[in-house]
């Protein structure tokens, strides 16, 4: 196992910026906005000689600690503080970041009192020293009694080499696992509108309070990638931010969250789309599912909070599903309660089979046979007096399964007939839970645009025929 380094400090001191710099990524959202990070985000440091895991945490707000260092936060701040506590428990080393430009304040002192009580090595890091006299700016931080502060400008990497040297000296010895030995397995993105229970479902699957759960839309602001194992199989759960209608998105941070969610959909193998059954199927649900369909991802639809509905309400939701979500009829539907756990086990058990369906290898003889069988059962229409003919088919890709069909005049094939072929092939191949894409290619005449000049003998023959025709006329 790799050693763990936790980043803690007040909001907006540059923890996520340092996380991105050390991991050489842009996984953590960064903005001039306090309280942006709330969940724990993990990443492997890509700089320095000794590998380690880095944990980005939410900022500890001033109201979260009293004079003794105990937490006094309420609501969502309290939930974010629990994530900080969990990060401190599993850390081998703690990096306490302070803002050199703003100087020492009461919140830093309260955090320092709390950190001095844990029996773990701590490095005090004064960030944002670019453009100022670092010696003068960091002098007052000696009062925290956590040793000499290290100078750093995380945005530009100034002082990072010295920081990495201190980190490597304090970390325990470990053996790095060979690259490629521990794959991330099936990536499962949990997607939906705000406050439908995505984080609750993630915690229920993991069996622990891994991400912040709070009854407030927009609690999750970033996409959280969580590797775990189940039945000795590796998986990666992706908890995403809720996506609202564009007209209601007014914060720049939320716009970045939406981008992260769309990126998570694109990186996932299987998408679990959650719908709040108590609110029914909305236009935003249909729009988001359209994004999943465009990405070609295997799909499971979870109707959350199902246990709180009456029989009439359940029937209404089923009708809405049939009417509004007919374009994703291939998706499996599961009625669950993420809070109480009912139906969650069955839902997760289907992930492996749906993933396998989206990555099946389909033989060319089988696909050709099925396409010809579909053509025989229902002939394509006539185009300019000529019948469209489908000749053979082969596989063009996986996740989603893609079938390439060759024939003549396929560009004129009606959309209704294309849907018929999709439904026919999905039924015969038993591709449940994954979309099926068809690509059509028409054969071309290689001599169509090539000039065909007559030979001398052909010209003489043509002249004799013309003289014969004139004589008969």
N, C-alpha and C positions, 0 to 999 in steps of 0.2 A: 504494500500500500504506500502511496505517496504521502508525505507529510502535508499538513493543512495549515495555511496562513489566512487569518481573518482580517479584513479591513473594517475598522470601526471609527466612529467620530461623529461630529455634529453634521447636520444636513449641509450640503453644498460646499464641502471642503475639498472635493476632488477625488473621492473614493472610486467612483465609477471610471473617471478619467485614468487613474492609476491602474485600475483593473484592465482596461482596454490596452494600455501601454504594455503592461507586463505579459499579457496573454497574446499580444499582437493581433487583436481582433477588434471588432466593433459590436460585440455581443451585448454590452451594457449600454442602456440609453444614457446619453449625456446631454444636459441642458442647464442653463442658468435658472434653475427652478428648484427651490428647496423641497425635500421630501419626495423626490422623484422615485428613488429606489425603495421598495418595501419588502420584497422577498429576497431570499438568499440566492445568489447567482454564482455558479461554480465555473471555473475555467483552469486549464493547466498553463502554468507560466512557460512562455516560450523564450525567455531571456535568462541569461546566467548559465552556470555550469551544472547546478543541482536542480533537478525537476521538483516541483511541488504544486499542490492544488491551491488556488486562490479563491477566497470567498468574499464576494461583495455583499454588503449588508445595508440596510436602511439607516438613515441618519438618526442619531439619538437626539430627540428634541429636548429643549431646555426644561419643559414642563414634565419630562419623563423621569427626572431624578430629583430627589429632595436633597437636603444638606448631608444626609448620611449615604447618599448614592443609591438609595432604594428607588424602584420605579414607582411613579405616581401617575403615569399616563393612562388615559381612558380611551375607549372606542378603538378606532383603527390604529392609533399610535401605540396602544397597548399590544395589539396583534403584531405590529411591526417590531416592537421591542422583544416579543417572544422569539421572533426569528433571529434577532441579534444574540439573545441568550443561547439559542441552539448552536449558533455559529461559534460562540465562545467556548461552549462545552466540547466541541469536536476539534478545536484548533490546537495545533502544536506551538504556534507563535501568533502574536497579536500585533498588528500595525495600527497604532493610534494616530490618526491624521488630524492635524490642526491647521488653521488658516493663518499663515504668517502675516498676511496683509491686514486682517481684522484684529489680530492680537489675541491675547488671553482673555477669556470671559468666564462667567460663572458656570456655563454649561460645560466647558472644557474641564473645569475643576471638579464638577460633580462626576463626570465620566471617569476622570483620573482616579478619584476616590474609589469608585466601583472596580476599576481595573486592578488597583493595587491589592484588592482582596483575593484575586484569583492567582493560583499558584502556577502561572505560566509566564514564559518570557515575553516581554513587551518592548517594542521599539516605538519611540516617539518620533513622528515624522512631521516636520513643518513644511507644508505645501505652499505653492504660489509665491516662491521667492524671486521669480524672474522680474528684473527691473527695479529691485529694491536692495538695500543693504541688508544682506542675510544675517550678519552677526548681530546688528542692532535689533532687527525684527524678531529674532528668535530668542533673545536674551531672557525675556520675561517667562518663557516656557520652562526654564529650569525650576521654577517654583512648583511645578507639578510633581517633582521628585520621581521622575521616570527616566533619569539619565539625560545625557546631552542630546538635544533634538538634532535629527538629521535634516539637512537642507534638501529640498526637492522642488522641481517644477514639473509636475506630472504631464502637463500638456506638451512640453518640449523634450522631456527626458533628461533634463538637467539634474544631476545628482543621483540618477538611477543606478549607475554602476556601483557607487559606494553603498547605496541601500541594498542592492543585491548581494554585495559582499557580506554585509552584516546579517542578512537573512540566511545566507548559506552557512555562516559560522554558527548560528543558533539552532538550525534545524537538525533533527536527529538523522542518523545515517539510514538510508533506505536503498532498496534495490529497485531500479526502474523496470517496469514490465516492458517486454519487447513490444515495439510498435506493431499493431495489427493483431495482437494476441487477445485483446479484449474489445471486440466490436461493440458498437452501440446498439446492435440488434434492430428490431422493428421500431421505427419512430412513429409514435402515436400522438397526433395533435388534438387537443380538446378545444373546440371552437364554438362560438355562439355569441349571442347578444350580451350586454352587461347584466350581471346579477341573475344569471340563470342557473348557477351552481357549478361552474367549471372547476374552480379551485376546491370546492367541497368534494367533487368527484375524484379529482387527482389525489387528495388526501385519503379518500376512502380506498382507492386502488392500492396506494402505497402502505396504508395502515399506520400512518403517522401524520402529524401536523407539519407538513413540509412547506406549504405555501400559505400566505395570509388569507384568511377567510373572514369576511365582514359583510354585514347587511348594508352595503352601500355600493351603488354602481361605480365602476372605475377603480375598484380596489387593486386589481392587477393591472400594471401599466407596461410591463415588459413580458416577453416570451421567456418562460423559465424551462430550461432543458434539464430533465431529471433522469439520469441512468438508474436502472434497478434490475433485479433478477427475479423471475418467478418460474418455479418448476425447473430451475437450472437453465433457463433461457434468458438472454439479455434483451432488455427493452429500453427505450427512452421515451418518457412521457413529456409532452410539451404543453405547459399551461399557458394559454394565450390571453391577451387583453380582450375584453368585450368590444364589439364593433357596433357603433350606433349609426343612424342615418347621417349622411354627409351634412345635411342642414343643421344638425345638432352638435356637430363637432366644431368647437370654437377655440380650444386650447391647442397650441402647437405641440405640446407633449402628447396629446391624444392622437394627433395626426401621425406622429412617429410610432405610437403604439399600434395603430392600424397597419402601418407598413410592416412592422415586426410580425403581426399576425398573418399577413399575406405571405411573408417569407416563410413562416413556420408551416403554412399549408403546403407551400411548394416543396419544402424539405421533407415533409412527412411521407410515410408509406401508407398509413391509414389515418383517416380523420373521424373522430367521434364528434358529431355535431349535436349540441344540447339545445333542446327547446323547452322553455318553461310551459309545461302543460296547463298551468293555471291561467296563463295569458293567451294560450292558443298560438296558432301559426300566423306570423306577421309578414308584411311585405319585406321587412329587413331580413327575416329568416330565408325567404326565397332568394333574395339578392345574394346573401352570403353563400348559400348552397350553390348558386350559379358560379361563384368564384371557385368553389371546391370542384365542381364539375368541369370548369375550364382547365383547372390544374390536372384533371384526370386522376384524382386520388380515390382509392377505395374508401367507402363511406358507410358509417353506422350512425343512424339517427337515434338519439336517446331522448325520450319524453320524460323529463325530470319532474319531480313533485307530483307524480301520478297518484300516490297514495292518498292525497288530500282532495281528490275529485269525486264528485258524485257520478252515478251511472249516466245521467243525461249529459253532464259535462264531458265525460270520456267519449261518448258517441259523437258529440259536436267536434271534438278535437280530431277524431278519426276521419270525419267527413272533410274537415279542413285539410288534413294531410292528403287525402285522395284528390281534392280539387286543386290545391295550390302547389303541391309538390309532385305532380304527376311526372315532371321531367326528370326526377331522380327515383323512378320506380324501382330501379335496381338495388337501392339501398335497403339494408335491413333496419327494422324498427324495433326498439326495445323500450318497454315501459319500466322506469326505474325510480328509485328514491335515493339520491346521492347522500342525503343526510342520514337515513336509516340503513342504507346498504342493500335494500331489496332490489333484486334484478341486476346489480352491478357485476356480480360474479359471472352470470350468464352472458352479459354484454362483453366482458373482457375475454371470456373463453372463445368468442367468435372472431377475435382479432387475428389469430394464427390462420384460421381457415380462409378468411377474407384476404389476408395478405398473400397466401398461397395462390388463391384464385387470380389475383392481379399479376402474379409473376409466373404463371404457367407457360410451359413451352408447348406450342401447338404445332403438330406436324403438317407439312404441306399437303400430303395426300388426304388427311382428314379434313382440312379446311376446304380443299377443292371439292371433295365429295359433298360436303354440307352445302356449299354455294350452289353446286349443280342441282342438288336436291331441292333447295329453296326455289331455284329458277324453274324447275319442273313443276313444283306445286303451285307457283304463281308467276306467270310469265311477265317479264318487264314490258313496258308499253312500247308502241311503235313511235319512231322519230323519223319524220319525212318519208314515211312509207317503209322504213327499214326497222326490223326488230333489233333491239339492243341485246347483245349476247355477252354473257359473263363466262369466261373460259377457264380460269384457274385462280387460286388464291394461295397466299403464304403469309407467315407472320412477319410483322415489321417492327415489333418492339413489345416491351412489357411495362406494367405499372404506369399507364393502363395498357391492357392488351390491345395491340394494334394489328389489324388484318388488312393486307393489301390485295385488292381484287383487280385482275386484269380482264379486259374485254374490249369491245368496240363501242364507240359513242357513249362511254360511261359519263362524260361530262354533262350529258343531257338527261341523266337518270333523275327521276323525280324524287323530291325529299321524302315523300310518303313511302316510296319503295326502299329508300335507304333505311328508314326507320323499321320497315318490315324485315330487312336483312339483319339489322342489329338485334331485334327481338328474337328472330329465328335462331341466330347463332348463339346468343346468350342462353336461350333455353336448351339447345342441344348440347352446348359445352358446359352448362351448369356454372356459369360465371356469376354467382350471387355476390352482391356487395361491391362490385367493381364496374366502372363504366367500360364500354367497348367502343373503340374507334375504328372506323372504316376509311380506307384511302382507296380511291379508284384511279386506275391508269388505263388509258386507251392505247391500243396498238396503232402505229402509224405506218403508212406506206412509204418505204425508203426511196421510191422512185417518183414520188408525187411531184416534187418541184425540180426534178432533174430533166434537162432538155434531152430530146430524143431525135437527133437529126437523121434524115433518111440517107441511106447509102445510094451510090450511083445506080446500082441495079434496081433498087426500089423506085428511084425517080423515073427510070426508063419504063418500068412496069406501070407506074401511075399514069404516064403520058399515053401509053398504048390503050389503057382502059378508058381514058378520057376521050381519045379519038373514036373508040368503038361506041361510046355512049352518044357522041355527037352524030355519028353516022345513023344510028337507030332513031335519033330524034328527027 
